[in-house]
Amino acid sequence: MTALILNELDYLDSVLYYPVLVVILVIAGFYFSWSTKLVQLRMFGESIRVVMEKPREEKSISSFQALMVSTASRVGTGNIIGISTAICLGGPGSVFWMWLMALIGGASAFIESTLAQIYKRRDEHGGSYGGPAYYIETALHSRFLGAAFAFFLILTYAVGFNLLASFNLQSTFAVYDFYQPGRTSWIIGAVLAVLVGYCILGGGRRIVRVTAWIVPLMGGIYVLAAIFVIVTHITILPDVFMMIFTDAFDFRSIFGGIAGSCLMYGVKRGLYSNEAGIGSAPNAAATADVSHPVKQGLVQMLSVFLDTLLICSATAMMCLCSGVPITKGAAGAVYVQQAMIAEFGGYGPVLITVCMVLFAFSTLIGNLFYVDNCLNFLHKKVPSTAFMVCYRIIAAIIIFIGAGMSMAAAWDVADIFMAFMCLINIPSCAILGGVAVKAMKDYEKQKMAGQNPVFLAKNIGLDDANLDYWK
């Protein structure tokens, strides 16, 4: 029975991704890149500048804090385990296709987060909230479609991604002598569930505070370790890049079995890692207090690059420079740990475990921030305290269950739910993308005039009576 369920999950996963989702994502990425005139490259410097701007109100959420929430979800166990899995099962060429997904996905991230800012709503404390469910309801006048998106986001983040993050974390402990399959994994899951439960029971603002310090810490530790490995193997770096590009453009191999090719693994793991276009980051983007929606669109675009071009590349270079043989059996934590043992000896697994603990923890609480927002949408208000406490306890139990799942089932469940989110959000962004492009042009016009851009709905042809926050 279990084997039958796994086969069905794997079949659905493969159908959704190829050709459906791959085609949609690639076309959308190129379309948004064209319509914004490559905003992800043209305004990269501006995105770095605005990320450090302070919010207009002292106690409001800043661009940086909103970036850290979305980065907490983006930068997680998938940046370590996901990259290892892609390389071992798809080949080194997977890294190139992940890079490409990030480059074109930056434009998708800009569009969706700018829209989230334009159509965000004001809360009772003067702050803001929003996301795809809200801009679908407001601009496309379809509460049903917005509710469908919110439903799939809840399934994706509270169930799929959190099952996977929990599984990935406990798998890194398998290298230690004390690890006992079927027992240690449940203990780790229980500890993780309790810690995450404590954070999420404090609500969204506690999540923001925690991620604001844990994300820079975890990213810094991991990137420094990767830089050390790359520098000590600088002479073989050209060979590593040659390996990546040669495998990436081995089209005979790709078309001989595309479902298991480097292209497919690069796209799937790249999408899972950077989340550009699937509609998650806009939920965090809408909370930032900025003078113009485009500012947060640029900031969330930067998050895609931080995730894939920095953290994912760090994992890939660290593994490929180590010289550890690439085998299907090493997919997951094993390949990364073997690479770290080759470089740091007995300290290698410890370093990976510490990074995985930080990455998984930040991912879990960042994911549940998004879920809170969509629960509010479905209820048309903030749910009762009793409801939220029950939901958060269930969310913690799901984290506990994930620690004992199989790797294949965890990946398939996460992929499938994420695909449904994307199939709603991308077409919605394509329809509404012109609004974000007009906002971008308005922003650039004010910048050229030497002004600090301020958003007025009439400047882009919108009636502010139809907007909530920007009246």
PyMOL commands that set and color helices and strands:
alter all, ss='L'
color gray80, all
select helices_A, chain A and resi 2-35+39-42+44-50+63-74+77-79+81-90+94-118+132-139+143-175+184-200+204-232+234-248+251-256+258-260+262-274+281-285+293-322+328-330+333-344+347-379+385-402+407-448+457-460+464-466
alter helices_A, ss='H'
color red, helices_A
select strands_A, chain A and resi 121-122+128-129
alter strands_A, ss='S'
color yellow, strands_A
deselect
rebuild
show_as cartoon
